[in-house]
């Protein structure tokens, strides 16, 4: 297929691209050559890490237009349609793919005005937090579900959440996140007990990440004589909810005497995350449902990435995590907020170092089969084609 035969899809999102949203860049980069991707956003950041062709930023379209559009959106006059519609028309787009459910609602008029199909992917905060905090989002989502052609989500748990919000079942498709598995060396971790157990945590400082529970479990083991080293990649952000959580994290470190063996590394580029990962033995991702309703929605992509490196995973039965961390096969799970369970699972790894290799090999195999970005991008392409040609290609079914 020549480039002139390719069809254009516009990816709509507020910012291209936060360090915590690497999976979106993966899917854009790996879409088959039958598609030409255009990114429409309000502003850009981290372009040195997430540079892709055809980025159209409202911020660079002219300061006057940028600030005027922000004023209009603030008073809900046109919900940011103008720039998105104009860009889609200019490049002959046949699809608009809105990333995050709230963005999909904001974009809801754009596909009709641009003559495009519409696909929306939900990721987490948009599924549970918004409807809990502002019930008006339930009405907005019902409006979106009537208009949109397909709604994508990470796993079966998130699918059920979206169905409960009122989306027709025939519109919801499970579309796994994808990682660049071929670029991630598989190095099975080993630990002989001679040195400290090195533990890694990674993520934004949000209550849903559950970091204090992991730190307490590690602190308990340290108080029992286990040598440990801890690294945390992530930090508080502009979200005001993250600052109390950072205080809880720091307080837990202090309370359990972990100051001398814990590194707070802050936000880091994706490459640094992997550099650090290969220095550590175990990855802990103890996600929970936050008191304000916030959840992972699906599962943290860092679990997928760390499992691919050959690292044992200790996590929780939160949202779609059990689809990735299969208890006893690809990792170890406990209930949410269960410090005893986290401690027990870490201790099991300490006492059974010979069991690590089969666990991490099965984990790598699982990621290769279900979360390879090349395969998932092909499946996304198939979803796009089915949206455009429902009569010839049939009704989309769940993609797993």
C-alpha positions as CSV (number, residue, x, y, z in Angstrom):
1,X,0.0,0.0,0.0
2,X,1.3,3.5,-0.9
3,X,1.2,6.4,1.4
4,X,-1.5,8.0,-0.8
5,X,-3.7,5.0,-0.2
6,X,-3.5,5.3,3.6
7,X,-6.4,6.7,5.6
8,X,-6.0,9.4,8.2
9,X,-7.0,9.1,11.8
10,X,-6.9,12.0,14.3
11,X,-5.9,11.3,17.9
12,X,-7.4,13.8,20.2
13,X,-6.1,14.5,23.7
14,X,-5.3,17.6,25.8
15,X,-1.5,17.1,26.1
16,X,1.0,15.2,23.9
17,X,2.3,13.5,26.0
18,X,2.7,13.0,29.8
19,X,5.4,10.7,30.9
20,X,2.7,8.5,32.4
21,X,0.9,7.8,29.1
22,X,3.6,6.0,27.1
23,X,1.1,3.5,25.8
24,X,-0.7,6.1,23.6
25,X,2.5,6.9,21.8
26,X,3.1,3.2,21.3
27,X,-0.2,2.7,19.5
28,X,0.3,5.8,17.3
29,X,3.8,4.7,16.3
30,X,2.9,1.1,15.6
31,X,-0.4,1.5,13.6
32,X,0.0,-0.3,10.3
33,X,1.0,1.8,7.2
34,X,-2.6,1.7,6.0
35,X,-3.1,4.5,8.5
36,X,-1.6,8.0,8.8
37,X,-1.9,9.4,12.3
38,X,-2.4,13.0,13.2
39,X,-2.3,14.2,16.8
40,X,-4.5,17.1,17.8
41,X,-3.8,18.6,21.3
42,X,-3.9,21.8,23.2
43,X,-0.2,21.7,24.1
44,X,2.9,19.5,24.0
45,X,5.5,18.3,26.4
46,X,8.2,15.6,26.5
47,X,8.6,15.8,22.7
48,X,12.2,14.6,23.1
49,X,10.8,11.2,24.2
50,X,7.4,11.1,22.4
51,X,8.1,12.8,19.1
52,X,5.8,11.5,16.3
53,X,4.9,13.0,12.9
54,X,1.9,15.3,12.4
55,X,1.5,16.9,15.8
56,X,-1.0,19.8,15.6
57,X,-0.9,21.8,18.8
58,X,-3.4,24.6,19.5
59,X,-0.6,26.2,21.5
60,X,1.5,26.7,18.4
61,X,-1.5,27.7,16.2
62,X,-1.2,31.2,17.5
63,X,-1.4,32.7,21.0
64,X,-4.6,34.6,20.2
65,X,-6.4,31.5,19.0
66,X,-5.1,29.4,21.9
67,X,-6.3,31.7,24.6
68,X,-9.6,32.5,22.8
69,X,-10.3,28.8,22.5
70,X,-9.6,28.4,26.2
71,X,-12.1,31.2,27.1
72,X,-14.7,29.6,24.9
73,X,-14.3,26.2,26.5
74,X,-14.4,27.7,29.9
75,X,-17.8,29.1,29.2
76,X,-18.8,25.9,27.3
77,X,-19.5,27.7,24.1
78,X,-18.1,25.2,21.7
79,X,-16.1,22.7,23.7
80,X,-12.9,23.0,21.7
81,X,-14.5,21.8,18.4
82,X,-13.0,24.3,16.1
83,X,-9.4,23.3,15.9
84,X,-10.1,19.6,16.0
85,X,-12.7,19.8,13.2
86,X,-10.6,22.1,11.0
87,X,-7.5,19.8,11.4
88,X,-9.5,16.7,10.7
89,X,-11.0,18.2,7.5
90,X,-7.7,19.6,6.3
91,X,-6.1,16.2,6.4
92,X,-9.1,14.2,5.1
93,X,-9.5,12.2,8.4
94,X,-12.0,9.3,8.3
95,X,-11.8,8.7,12.1
96,X,-11.3,10.7,15.3
97,X,-9.9,8.7,18.2
98,X,-10.5,10.5,21.5
99,X,-8.2,9.4,24.3
100,X,-9.9,9.4,27.7
101,X,-13.7,9.4,28.1
102,X,-14.0,13.0,29.2
103,X,-12.1,14.0,26.0
104,X,-14.5,11.9,24.0
105,X,-17.5,13.7,25.5
106,X,-15.8,17.1,24.7
107,X,-15.2,15.9,21.1
108,X,-18.7,14.4,20.7
109,X,-19.8,16.9,18.0
110,X,-16.6,16.9,16.1
111,X,-16.9,13.6,14.2
112,X,-20.3,14.6,12.7
113,X,-19.0,18.1,11.7
114,X,-15.9,16.6,10.2
115,X,-17.7,13.6,8.6
116,X,-15.7,11.1,10.6
117,X,-16.2,7.9,12.6
118,X,-15.6,8.2,16.3
119,X,-13.7,5.9,18.7
120,X,-13.1,6.7,22.4
121,X,-10.7,4.9,24.7
122,X,-11.2,5.0,28.5
123,X,-8.2,4.6,30.7
124,X,-9.0,5.0,34.4
125,X,-9.8,8.3,36.1
126,X,-12.4,8.9,33.5
127,X,-14.2,5.6,34.3
128,X,-14.8,5.9,38.1
129,X,-13.5,9.1,39.5
130,X,-15.4,11.6,37.4
131,X,-18.8,9.9,37.8
132,X,-18.3,9.6,41.5
133,X,-17.2,13.1,42.1
134,X,-19.5,14.8,39.6
135,X,-22.7,12.8,38.8
136,X,-23.3,14.9,35.7
137,X,-20.7,12.8,34.0
138,X,-23.1,9.9,34.0
139,X,-25.5,12.0,31.8
140,X,-22.6,13.2,29.7
141,X,-21.4,9.7,29.1
142,X,-24.9,8.5,28.2
143,X,-24.9,11.2,25.5
144,X,-21.5,10.2,24.3
145,X,-22.5,6.5,24.2
146,X,-25.4,7.3,21.9
147,X,-23.1,9.1,19.4
148,X,-19.8,7.2,19.5
149,X,-19.2,4.2,17.2
150,X,-16.9,2.2,19.6
151,X,-15.6,2.5,23.1
152,X,-12.3,0.8,23.9
153,X,-11.0,-0.2,27.3
154,X,-8.1,-2.2,28.8
155,X,-9.7,-5.2,30.3
156,X,-12.9,-7.0,31.4
157,X,-13.2,-5.2,34.7
158,X,-13.1,-1.8,33.0
159,X,-15.6,-3.1,30.4
160,X,-18.1,-3.9,33.2
161,X,-17.7,-0.4,34.7
162,X,-18.4,1.2,31.3
163,X,-21.5,-1.0,30.8
164,X,-22.7,0.1,34.2
165,X,-22.4,3.7,33.0
166,X,-24.9,2.9,30.3
167,X,-22.9,2.0,27.2
168,X,-24.5,-0.6,24.9
169,X,-22.6,-3.8,25.1
170,X,-22.1,-4.1,21.3
171,X,-20.1,-0.9,21.4
172,X,-17.5,-1.9,24.0
173,X,-14.3,-3.6,23.0
174,X,-11.5,-4.8,25.2
175,X,-8.3,-3.5,23.6
176,X,-5.1,-4.3,25.6
177,X,-2.4,-1.7,26.0
178,X,0.7,-2.6,24.1
179,X,4.4,-2.3,24.9
180,X,7.5,-2.5,22.7
181,X,8.3,-6.1,23.9
182,X,11.1,-6.6,21.3
183,X,13.0,-3.7,22.8
184,X,12.8,-4.9,26.4
185,X,15.5,-7.4,27.2
186,X,14.4,-10.4,29.3
187,X,16.7,-10.7,32.3
188,X,15.2,-13.0,34.9
189,X,16.0,-11.6,38.4
190,X,17.8,-13.8,40.9
191,X,18.5,-13.2,44.5
192,X,20.8,-15.4,46.7
193,X,20.1,-13.7,50.0
194,X,23.6,-12.4,50.3
195,X,22.7,-8.8,49.8
196,X,19.6,-6.7,50.4
197,X,16.4,-7.4,48.6
198,X,16.0,-4.5,46.2
199,X,12.4,-3.3,45.7
200,X,11.0,-0.9,43.0
201,X,7.8,1.1,43.0
202,X,6.8,3.4,40.2
203,X,3.9,5.7,39.6
204,X,2.4,9.1,40.3
205,X,1.7,9.9,43.9
206,X,-2.0,9.1,44.0
207,X,-3.9,7.3,46.7
208,X,-5.0,4.7,44.2
209,X,-1.3,3.6,43.8
210,X,-1.3,2.3,47.4
211,X,2.4,3.1,48.0
212,X,2.1,3.5,51.8
213,X,0.8,-0.1,52.0
214,X,3.8,-1.5,50.2
215,X,6.2,0.6,52.2
216,X,4.7,-0.6,55.5
217,X,5.0,-4.2,54.3
218,X,8.6,-3.7,53.4
219,X,9.2,-1.8,56.7
220,X,7.8,-4.7,58.7
221,X,10.2,-7.2,57.0
222,X,13.1,-4.8,57.6
223,X,12.2,-4.7,61.3
224,X,12.4,-8.5,61.3
225,X,15.9,-8.4,60.0
226,X,15.6,-8.5,56.2
227,X,18.0,-6.3,54.4
228,X,16.1,-4.1,51.9
229,X,16.7,-1.3,49.4
230,X,13.7,0.7,48.0
231,X,13.5,3.0,45.0
232,X,10.4,5.0,44.1
233,X,10.1,6.5,40.6
234,X,7.3,9.1,40.6
235,X,6.3,12.2,42.5
236,X,3.5,14.6,43.3
237,X,2.1,16.5,40.4
238,X,0.0,19.6,39.7
239,X,-3.0,17.6,40.9
240,X,-3.6,18.9,44.5
241,X,-4.6,15.4,45.6
242,X,-1.1,14.2,45.1
243,X,0.5,16.4,47.8
244,X,-1.2,14.8,50.8
245,X,-0.3,11.4,49.3
246,X,3.3,12.4,49.1
247,X,3.2,13.4,52.8
248,X,1.7,10.0,53.6
249,X,4.5,8.3,51.6
250,X,7.2,10.2,53.3
251,X,5.7,9.7,56.8
252,X,5.5,5.9,56.2
253,X,9.1,5.8,55.2
254,X,10.0,7.7,58.4
255,X,7.8,5.6,60.6
256,X,9.3,2.3,59.5
257,X,12.9,3.6,59.5
258,X,13.3,3.3,55.8
259,X,15.0,6.7,55.2
260,X,18.5,5.3,54.9
261,X,17.5,2.6,52.4
262,X,15.0,4.4,50.2
263,X,15.6,6.5,47.1
264,X,12.9,9.0,46.0
265,X,13.9,9.4,42.4
266,X,11.1,11.6,41.2
267,X,9.6,11.5,37.7
268,X,12.1,10.0,35.2
269,X,12.2,9.5,31.5
270,X,11.0,6.1,30.3
271,X,14.5,5.0,29.6
272,X,15.6,5.7,33.2
273,X,12.7,3.6,34.5
274,X,14.1,0.6,32.7
275,X,17.7,1.4,33.7
276,X,16.6,1.3,37.3
277,X,14.4,-1.7,36.8
278,X,17.2,-4.0,35.9
279,X,19.0,-3.0,39.2
280,X,16.1,-4.2,41.3
281,X,14.7,-7.6,42.2
282,X,11.0,-7.2,42.8
283,X,8.3,-4.8,41.6
284,X,5.5,-3.9,43.9
285,X,2.3,-2.3,42.6
286,X,-0.3,-2.3,45.4
287,X,-3.1,-0.4,43.7
288,X,-6.3,0.3,45.7
289,X,-9.7,2.1,45.2
290,X,-9.1,5.6,46.5
291,X,-11.6,7.1,49.0
292,X,-12.7,9.6,46.3
293,X,-13.6,6.8,43.9
294,X,-10.4,7.0,41.8
295,X,-9.1,3.7,40.5
296,X,-6.6,2.4,37.9
297,X,-9.7,1.6,35.7
298,X,-7.6,-1.2,34.1
299,X,-4.1,-1.8,35.3
300,X,-0.9,0.2,35.5
301,X,1.2,-0.2,32.3
302,X,4.3,-0.4,34.5
303,X,3.2,-3.9,35.6
304,X,3.2,-5.0,32.0
305,X,6.6,-3.4,31.4
306,X,8.3,-4.7,34.6
307,X,6.9,-8.2,34.0
308,X,8.4,-8.2,30.5
309,X,11.9,-7.4,32.0
310,X,11.8,-10.6,34.1
311,X,11.0,-9.1,37.4
312,X,8.7,-10.8,40.0
313,X,5.5,-8.8,40.5
314,X,3.7,-8.3,43.8
315,X,0.3,-6.6,43.4
316,X,-3.3,-6.5,44.3
317,X,-6.7,-7.8,43.0
318,X,-7.5,-4.3,41.9
319,X,-9.5,-3.7,38.6
320,X,-7.9,-5.5,35.7
321,X,-4.6,-6.3,37.4
322,X,-5.6,-10.0,37.7
323,X,-5.7,-10.2,33.9
324,X,-2.0,-9.5,33.9
325,X,-0.8,-10.8,37.2
326,X,-2.3,-14.3,37.3
327,X,-1.8,-15.5,40.9
328,X,0.8,-18.2,41.2
329,X,1.5,-18.1,37.4
330,X,2.8,-14.7,36.5
331,X,3.0,-13.0,39.9
332,X,1.5,-12.7,43.4
333,X,-1.6,-10.9,44.5
334,X,-3.3,-9.9,47.7
335,X,-6.5,-7.9,48.5
336,X,-6.5,-4.2,48.3
337,X,-5.1,-2.4,51.4
338,X,-4.0,-5.8,52.8
339,X,-0.5,-5.1,54.3
340,X,-0.4,-8.6,55.8
341,X,-1.0,-10.1,52.3
342,X,1.7,-7.9,50.7
343,X,4.1,-8.8,53.5
344,X,3.3,-12.5,53.1
345,X,3.9,-12.4,49.3
346,X,7.2,-10.6,49.6
347,X,8.3,-13.0,52.2
348,X,7.3,-15.9,49.9
349,X,9.7,-14.6,47.3
350,X,12.4,-14.2,50.0
351,X,11.9,-17.8,51.1
352,X,11.5,-19.3,47.6
353,X,14.2,-17.8,45.4
354,X,14.3,-20.9,43.2
355,X,10.6,-20.3,42.2
356,X,11.4,-17.0,40.7
357,X,12.5,-18.2,37.2
358,X,9.4,-20.2,36.2
359,X,7.2,-17.3,37.5
360,X,9.0,-14.6,35.5
361,X,9.3,-16.8,32.4
362,X,5.6,-17.4,32.4
363,X,5.1,-13.7,32.9
364,X,7.2,-12.8,29.9
365,X,5.3,-15.3,27.8
366,X,2.0,-13.8,28.8
367,X,3.1,-10.3,27.9
368,X,4.5,-11.5,24.6
369,X,1.1,-13.1,23.7
370,X,-1.3,-10.4,24.9
371,X,0.5,-7.1,25.3
372,X,2.9,-6.9,22.3
373,X,2.3,-3.4,20.8
374,X,2.7,-4.7,17.2
375,X,-0.2,-7.2,17.7
376,X,-2.3,-4.7,19.6
377,X,-1.8,-2.0,16.9
378,X,-3.0,-4.5,14.3
379,X,-6.0,-5.2,16.3
380,X,-6.7,-1.5,16.7
381,X,-6.4,-1.1,13.0
382,X,-9.0,-3.9,12.6
383,X,-11.3,-2.0,15.0
384,X,-10.9,1.1,12.9
385,X,-11.7,-0.8,9.7
386,X,-14.8,-2.3,11.3
387,X,-16.1,1.1,12.3
388,X,-15.8,2.3,8.7
389,X,-17.1,-0.8,7.0
390,X,-19.5,-2.5,9.4
391,X,-21.5,-4.2,6.7
392,X,-18.5,-6.0,5.1
393,X,-16.5,-6.7,8.2
394,X,-19.3,-7.5,10.7
395,X,-20.0,-6.3,14.1
396,X,-16.9,-5.8,16.3
397,X,-16.4,-8.3,19.0
398,X,-14.2,-8.2,22.1
399,X,-10.6,-8.1,21.1
400,X,-8.3,-9.9,23.6
